[in-house]
Amino acid sequence: MVTEDAVRKVLRQVKDPELNLSIVDLGLVYDVSVQEDGDVEIRMSLTSPGCPSGPEIVGDAQRAVKGLDGVKEVNVEIVWEPYWTPERIDPRVRGYLGL
């Protein structure tokens, strides 16, 4: 059975192409839910509503998670509440970036 930790681990490989940072480290992934039937629901945001890389990021996330054994369907929902801010970035990454 697929676990939330396994999904989050594979999502660390998905990068925002403009920032070249993991969507998990950026704090874009808000919630991951794994159903007993192998369906995975992901609630995430983007750095801005007009993010030109949004479709690419969503597609990369879907493909990465779909590659896990036991995953049937992947649904990525883009949400705007809470609105993403740089404070959502992992503290270690913020320190590295000097934020």
VOTI-748019 format. One record per residue (C-alpha): residue in one letter; x, y, z. Coordinates in nm, 3 decimals, always signed. Example, Ala and Ser with C-alpha at 12.3 -4.5 7.8 and 13.67 -1.06 7.14 Angstrom:
// residues 2
<atom><res>A</res><X>+1.230</X><Y>-0.450</Y><Z>+0.780</Z></atom>
<atom><res>S</res><X>+1.367</X><Y>-0.106</Y><Z>+0.714</Z></atom>
This chain:
// residues 99
<atom><res>M</res><X>+0.000</X><Y>+0.000</Y><Z>+0.000</Z></atom>
<atom><res>V</res><X>+0.115</X><Y>+0.352</Y><Z>-0.083</Z></atom>
<atom><res>T</res><X>+0.181</X><Y>+0.582</Y><Z>+0.213</Z></atom>
<atom><res>E</res><X>+0.166</X><Y>+0.958</Y><Z>+0.251</Z></atom>
<atom><res>D</res><X>+0.538</X><Y>+0.958</Y><Z>+0.331</Z></atom>
<atom><res>A</res><X>+0.616</X><Y>+0.775</Y><Z>+0.005</Z></atom>
<atom><res>V</res><X>+0.411</X><Y>+1.030</Y><Z>-0.191</Z></atom>
<atom><res>R</res><X>+0.583</X><Y>+1.324</Y><Z>-0.020</Z></atom>
<atom><res>K</res><X>+0.923</X><Y>+1.165</Y><Z>-0.083</Z></atom>
<atom><res>V</res><X>+0.860</X><Y>+1.131</Y><Z>-0.457</Z></atom>
<atom><res>L</res><X>+0.715</X><Y>+1.485</Y><Z>-0.469</Z></atom>
<atom><res>R</res><X>+1.054</X><Y>+1.611</Y><Z>-0.340</Z></atom>
<atom><res>Q</res><X>+1.186</X><Y>+1.521</Y><Z>-0.686</Z></atom>
<atom><res>V</res><X>+0.940</X><Y>+1.760</Y><Z>-0.853</Z></atom>
<atom><res>K</res><X>+1.096</X><Y>+2.102</Y><Z>-0.895</Z></atom>
<atom><res>D</res><X>+0.963</X><Y>+2.445</Y><Z>-0.969</Z></atom>
<atom><res>P</res><X>+1.143</X><Y>+2.503</Y><Z>-1.300</Z></atom>
<atom><res>E</res><X>+1.183</X><Y>+2.877</Y><Z>-1.238</Z></atom>
<atom><res>L</res><X>+1.337</X><Y>+2.839</Y><Z>-0.890</Z></atom>
<atom><res>N</res><X>+1.491</X><Y>+2.489</Y><Z>-0.935</Z></atom>
<atom><res>L</res><X>+1.370</X><Y>+2.394</Y><Z>-0.587</Z></atom>
<atom><res>S</res><X>+1.151</X><Y>+2.105</Y><Z>-0.475</Z></atom>
<atom><res>I</res><X>+0.780</X><Y>+2.184</Y><Z>-0.450</Z></atom>
<atom><res>V</res><X>+0.786</X><Y>+2.022</Y><Z>-0.103</Z></atom>
<atom><res>D</res><X>+1.077</X><Y>+2.238</Y><Z>+0.016</Z></atom>
<atom><res>L</res><X>+0.902</X><Y>+2.545</Y><Z>-0.124</Z></atom>
<atom><res>G</res><X>+0.597</X><Y>+2.464</Y><Z>+0.088</Z></atom>
<atom><res>L</res><X>+0.369</X><Y>+2.432</Y><Z>-0.213</Z></atom>
<atom><res>V</res><X>+0.231</X><Y>+2.092</Y><Z>-0.109</Z></atom>
<atom><res>Y</res><X>-0.038</X><Y>+2.154</Y><Z>+0.152</Z></atom>
<atom><res>D</res><X>-0.196</X><Y>+1.811</Y><Z>+0.193</Z></atom>
<atom><res>V</res><X>-0.156</X><Y>+1.454</Y><Z>+0.068</Z></atom>
<atom><res>S</res><X>-0.428</X><Y>+1.193</Y><Z>+0.110</Z></atom>
<atom><res>V</res><X>-0.390</X><Y>+0.828</Y><Z>+0.009</Z></atom>
<atom><res>Q</res><X>-0.710</X><Y>+0.626</Y><Z>-0.027</Z></atom>
<atom><res>E</res><X>-0.732</X><Y>+0.252</Y><Z>+0.038</Z></atom>
<atom><res>D</res><X>-0.800</X><Y>+0.189</Y><Z>-0.332</Z></atom>
<atom><res>G</res><X>-0.469</X><Y>+0.349</Y><Z>-0.435</Z></atom>
<atom><res>D</res><X>-0.606</X><Y>+0.688</Y><Z>-0.539</Z></atom>
<atom><res>V</res><X>-0.398</X><Y>+0.986</Y><Z>-0.426</Z></atom>
<atom><res>E</res><X>-0.530</X><Y>+1.336</Y><Z>-0.364</Z></atom>
<atom><res>I</res><X>-0.285</X><Y>+1.626</Y><Z>-0.346</Z></atom>
<atom><res>R</res><X>-0.377</X><Y>+1.979</Y><Z>-0.242</Z></atom>
<atom><res>M</res><X>-0.111</X><Y>+2.228</Y><Z>-0.339</Z></atom>
<atom><res>S</res><X>-0.057</X><Y>+2.586</Y><Z>-0.440</Z></atom>
<atom><res>L</res><X>+0.173</X><Y>+2.775</Y><Z>-0.672</Z></atom>
<atom><res>T</res><X>+0.395</X><Y>+3.073</Y><Z>-0.594</Z></atom>
<atom><res>S</res><X>+0.141</X><Y>+3.298</Y><Z>-0.767</Z></atom>
<atom><res>P</res><X>-0.194</X><Y>+3.265</Y><Z>-0.947</Z></atom>
<atom><res>G</res><X>-0.028</X><Y>+3.364</Y><Z>-1.274</Z></atom>
<atom><res>C</res><X>+0.261</X><Y>+3.118</Y><Z>-1.241</Z></atom>
<atom><res>P</res><X>+0.348</X><Y>+3.023</Y><Z>-1.600</Z></atom>
<atom><res>S</res><X>+0.497</X><Y>+2.692</Y><Z>-1.483</Z></atom>
<atom><res>G</res><X>+0.176</X><Y>+2.578</Y><Z>-1.310</Z></atom>
<atom><res>P</res><X>+0.068</X><Y>+2.322</Y><Z>-1.571</Z></atom>
<atom><res>E</res><X>+0.421</X><Y>+2.182</Y><Z>-1.593</Z></atom>
<atom><res>I</res><X>+0.450</X><Y>+2.147</Y><Z>-1.213</Z></atom>
<atom><res>V</res><X>+0.110</X><Y>+1.979</Y><Z>-1.183</Z></atom>
<atom><res>G</res><X>+0.192</X><Y>+1.738</Y><Z>-1.468</Z></atom>
<atom><res>D</res><X>+0.531</X><Y>+1.654</Y><Z>-1.317</Z></atom>
<atom><res>A</res><X>+0.369</X><Y>+1.589</Y><Z>-0.977</Z></atom>
<atom><res>Q</res><X>+0.105</X><Y>+1.363</Y><Z>-1.131</Z></atom>
<atom><res>R</res><X>+0.362</X><Y>+1.165</Y><Z>-1.328</Z></atom>
<atom><res>A</res><X>+0.596</X><Y>+1.127</Y><Z>-1.029</Z></atom>
<atom><res>V</res><X>+0.323</X><Y>+0.998</Y><Z>-0.797</Z></atom>
<atom><res>K</res><X>+0.164</X><Y>+0.780</Y><Z>-1.065</Z></atom>
<atom><res>G</res><X>+0.501</X><Y>+0.603</Y><Z>-1.092</Z></atom>
<atom><res>L</res><X>+0.471</X><Y>+0.467</Y><Z>-0.737</Z></atom>
<atom><res>D</res><X>+0.367</X><Y>+0.102</Y><Z>-0.708</Z></atom>
<atom><res>G</res><X>+0.005</X><Y>+0.072</Y><Z>-0.601</Z></atom>
<atom><res>V</res><X>-0.108</X><Y>+0.417</Y><Z>-0.718</Z></atom>
<atom><res>K</res><X>-0.415</X><Y>+0.409</Y><Z>-0.941</Z></atom>
<atom><res>E</res><X>-0.524</X><Y>+0.769</Y><Z>-0.990</Z></atom>
<atom><res>V</res><X>-0.366</X><Y>+1.101</Y><Z>-0.894</Z></atom>
<atom><res>N</res><X>-0.571</X><Y>+1.414</Y><Z>-0.850</Z></atom>
<atom><res>V</res><X>-0.386</X><Y>+1.742</Y><Z>-0.796</Z></atom>
<atom><res>E</res><X>-0.603</X><Y>+2.028</Y><Z>-0.674</Z></atom>
<atom><res>I</res><X>-0.460</X><Y>+2.379</Y><Z>-0.691</Z></atom>
<atom><res>V</res><X>-0.578</X><Y>+2.586</Y><Z>-0.396</Z></atom>
<atom><res>W</res><X>-0.525</X><Y>+2.949</Y><Z>-0.300</Z></atom>
<atom><res>E</res><X>-0.608</X><Y>+2.929</Y><Z>+0.070</Z></atom>
<atom><res>P</res><X>-0.393</X><Y>+2.966</Y><Z>+0.253</Z></atom>
<atom><res>Y</res><X>-0.215</X><Y>+3.187</Y><Z>+0.003</Z></atom>
<atom><res>W</res><X>+0.148</X><Y>+3.085</Y><Z>-0.049</Z></atom>
<atom><res>T</res><X>+0.416</X><Y>+3.316</Y><Z>+0.093</Z></atom>
<atom><res>P</res><X>+0.795</X><Y>+3.270</Y><Z>+0.125</Z></atom>
<atom><res>E</res><X>+0.743</X><Y>+3.190</Y><Z>+0.494</Z></atom>
<atom><res>R</res><X>+0.610</X><Y>+2.849</Y><Z>+0.381</Z></atom>
<atom><res>I</res><X>+0.955</X><Y>+2.756</Y><Z>+0.246</Z></atom>
<atom><res>D</res><X>+1.135</X><Y>+2.495</Y><Z>+0.457</Z></atom>
<atom><res>P</res><X>+1.344</X><Y>+2.686</Y><Z>+0.716</Z></atom>
<atom><res>R</res><X>+1.668</X><Y>+2.517</Y><Z>+0.603</Z></atom>
<atom><res>V</res><X>+1.606</X><Y>+2.622</Y><Z>+0.243</Z></atom>
<atom><res>R</res><X>+1.511</X><Y>+2.974</Y><Z>+0.352</Z></atom>
<atom><res>G</res><X>+1.845</X><Y>+2.995</Y><Z>+0.536</Z></atom>
<atom><res>Y</res><X>+2.029</X><Y>+2.872</Y><Z>+0.228</Z></atom>
<atom><res>L</res><X>+1.853</X><Y>+3.133</Y><Z>+0.017</Z></atom>
<atom><res>G</res><X>+1.926</X><Y>+3.404</Y><Z>+0.272</Z></atom>
<atom><res>L</res><X>+1.557</X><Y>+3.475</Y><Z>+0.337</Z></atom>
